[in-house]
Amino acid sequence: MQRARRPAPSEPVKVLVVGVGHLGKQHARVYRELDGARLVAVVDTDLEKSKAVATNLDVPFSHELTPALLEGVHAASVVTPTPTHLQVASTLVEAGVSVLVEKPMTSTLAEARELLDVAREHGVTLQVGHIERFNPVVLAALPYIQDPVFIECDRIHPFSFRSVETSVVLDLMIHDIDIVLNLVSSPVANLDAVGTRVLSGTEDLANARITFENGCTAVFKSSRVAIQKSRKMRIFCPSSYTSLDYVAKTGMRISLKEGYDREKIDFKRMATLEESQGAYPLFTQYFNIEQLPISSEEPLRGELQAFLLAVRTAQEPVVTGEHGVQAIDIATRILDQIQQSQEAFLRRRHERR
Ligand SMILES: NC(=O)c1ccc[n+]([C@@H]2O[C@H](COP(=O)([O-])OP(=O)(O)OC[C@H]3O[C@@H](n4cnc5c(N)ncnc54)[C@H](O)[C@@H]3O)[C@@H](O)[C@H]2O)c1
């Protein structure tokens, strides 16, 4: 059995990018720019695409993964359509190549578990492309999030003709599911969801509400049939509120001032003052309001750097295969709930007729 191939300390990590469509060509560009990596080739079943990207980056190209191409390769990004992830990634893993598999890890939970097992068996690094973990907006907020009580996630996107083979839950909501699971770290106690198809053959709209055993609740709203893009997350903790806007690349945190004591506030008097002064100056007596400093680092760069480090050191990646499986598990439960609520809706409509 081929075990994981890792670079010698003096050697660059030799990488392939498999699938150089919309996102894969960005992976190839970033690897080409990163110190410590050598982009060995780009691979795409569409030879014209791989040739165009390869010519631009001045690297070899291929339309298939051959044993000769895999010789000496340490790592690869799998950026092919989701239904092909298991097959493409398994071919690489079985040759001892560590993989960064784009999100969602696979189309089904069974496939995700299978890929995790193959990766463990061969001892390779398996990272999943939950890129929001490397988003500077999220990274700026992380140090302040303690024991979240309520989280609201909006991910609204104009329609794209790509990725319609997967529902909006696996396509968009899964980004928020992964972030929330990482913030909450508690088993799911209850889950409810509704959703519908609009333009594609899979769900284009979905709303879900998850309650965790530790008492935190998260609400997810995802759509890919909007005119404008909106990606926001609001996180309420016992003494702070953090509001993140991924599109505007901003983050704001409001926290109770030290020594705040609800018992000592004369709310009646404050309500009278509010009439003449407005709420804001009164509000700031009790709360700190700060804009979070957001770095301009490209999330993909951070993600690929973390992958290269995990490949080189054999340490656990930031986003593991287990995280990928957990996110798909929750997404699958949301999809099951959506199906149940759709069936109940059709039943009721039929009964009314
Ligand atoms: N992390 C993110 O934010 C994010 C964003 C967009 C897409 N994605 C994921 O990335 C993956 C690709 O999405 P995309 O939008 O780039 O799709 P795309 O259709 O633009 O590109 C996919 C490419 O893979 C090629 N391909 C198909 N089967 C192949 C195979 N067996 N071997 C080699 N090449 C093959 C296609 O010819 C195409 O060029 C999907 O899983 C998607 O969910 C993730």
PDBQT file of the ligand as one rigid body, heavy atoms in Angstrom, charges set to zero:
ROOT
HETATM    1  N1  LIG A 401     -14.815  27.080  -1.395  1.00  0.00    +0.000 N 
HETATM    2  C1  LIG A 401     -15.635  27.804  -2.121  1.00  0.00    +0.000 C 
HETATM    3  O1  LIG A 401     -16.044  28.884  -1.737  1.00  0.00    +0.000 OA
HETATM    4  C2  LIG A 401     -16.076  27.288  -3.461  1.00  0.00    +0.000 A 
HETATM    5  C3  LIG A 401     -16.487  28.197  -4.445  1.00  0.00    +0.000 A 
HETATM    6  C4  LIG A 401     -16.822  27.696  -5.706  1.00  0.00    +0.000 A 
HETATM    7  C5  LIG A 401     -16.779  26.326  -5.937  1.00  0.00    +0.000 A 
HETATM    8  N2  LIG A 401     -16.403  25.468  -4.945  1.00  0.00    +0.000 N 
HETATM    9  C6  LIG A 401     -16.352  24.012  -5.174  1.00  0.00    +0.000 C 
HETATM   10  O2  LIG A 401     -15.314  23.746  -6.115  1.00  0.00    +0.000 OA
HETATM   11  C7  LIG A 401     -15.681  22.667  -6.970  1.00  0.00    +0.000 C 
HETATM   12  C8  LIG A 401     -15.578  23.140  -8.418  1.00  0.00    +0.000 C 
HETATM   13  O3  LIG A 401     -16.457  24.234  -8.621  1.00  0.00    +0.000 OA
HETATM   14  P1  LIG A 401     -16.276  25.252  -9.849  1.00  0.00    +0.000 P 
HETATM   15  O4  LIG A 401     -17.260  26.311  -9.625  1.00  0.00    +0.000 OA
HETATM   16  O5  LIG A 401     -14.838  25.614 -10.021  1.00  0.00    +0.000 OA
HETATM   17  O6  LIG A 401     -16.748  24.312 -11.059  1.00  0.00    +0.000 OA
HETATM   18  P2  LIG A 401     -16.380  24.447 -12.611  1.00  0.00    +0.000 P 
HETATM   19  O7  LIG A 401     -17.437  23.667 -13.322  1.00  0.00    +0.000 OA
HETATM   20  O8  LIG A 401     -16.138  25.843 -13.002  1.00  0.00    +0.000 OA
HETATM   21  O9  LIG A 401     -14.975  23.673 -12.726  1.00  0.00    +0.000 OA
HETATM   22  C9  LIG A 401     -14.855  22.284 -12.571  1.00  0.00    +0.000 C 
HETATM   23  C10 LIG A 401     -13.776  21.795 -13.547  1.00  0.00    +0.000 C 
HETATM   24  O10 LIG A 401     -13.520  20.407 -13.276  1.00  0.00    +0.000 OA
HETATM   25  C11 LIG A 401     -13.333  19.739 -14.548  1.00  0.00    +0.000 C 
HETATM   26  N3  LIG A 401     -13.581  18.314 -14.319  1.00  0.00    +0.000 N 
HETATM   27  C12 LIG A 401     -14.764  17.665 -14.232  1.00  0.00    +0.000 A 
HETATM   28  N4  LIG A 401     -14.558  16.362 -13.927  1.00  0.00    +0.000 NA
HETATM   29  C13 LIG A 401     -13.229  16.202 -13.821  1.00  0.00    +0.000 A 
HETATM   30  C14 LIG A 401     -12.391  15.094 -13.518  1.00  0.00    +0.000 A 
HETATM   31  N5  LIG A 401     -12.903  13.877 -13.241  1.00  0.00    +0.000 N 
HETATM   32  N6  LIG A 401     -11.047  15.266 -13.519  1.00  0.00    +0.000 NA
HETATM   33  C15 LIG A 401     -10.509  16.480 -13.810  1.00  0.00    +0.000 A 
HETATM   34  N7  LIG A 401     -11.249  17.580 -14.113  1.00  0.00    +0.000 NA
HETATM   35  C16 LIG A 401     -12.591  17.440 -14.096  1.00  0.00    +0.000 A 
HETATM   36  C17 LIG A 401     -14.308  20.432 -15.480  1.00  0.00    +0.000 C 
HETATM   37  O11 LIG A 401     -13.939  20.259 -16.833  1.00  0.00    +0.000 OA
HETATM   38  C18 LIG A 401     -14.193  21.895 -15.007  1.00  0.00    +0.000 C 
HETATM   39  O12 LIG A 401     -13.188  22.581 -15.725  1.00  0.00    +0.000 OA
HETATM   40  C19 LIG A 401     -17.091  22.251  -6.531  1.00  0.00    +0.000 C 
HETATM   41  O13 LIG A 401     -16.994  21.188  -5.632  1.00  0.00    +0.000 OA
HETATM   42  C20 LIG A 401     -17.620  23.472  -5.809  1.00  0.00    +0.000 C 
HETATM   43  O14 LIG A 401     -18.569  23.171  -4.810  1.00  0.00    +0.000 OA
HETATM   44  C21 LIG A 401     -16.039  25.925  -3.733  1.00  0.00    +0.000 A 
ENDROOT
TORSDOF 0
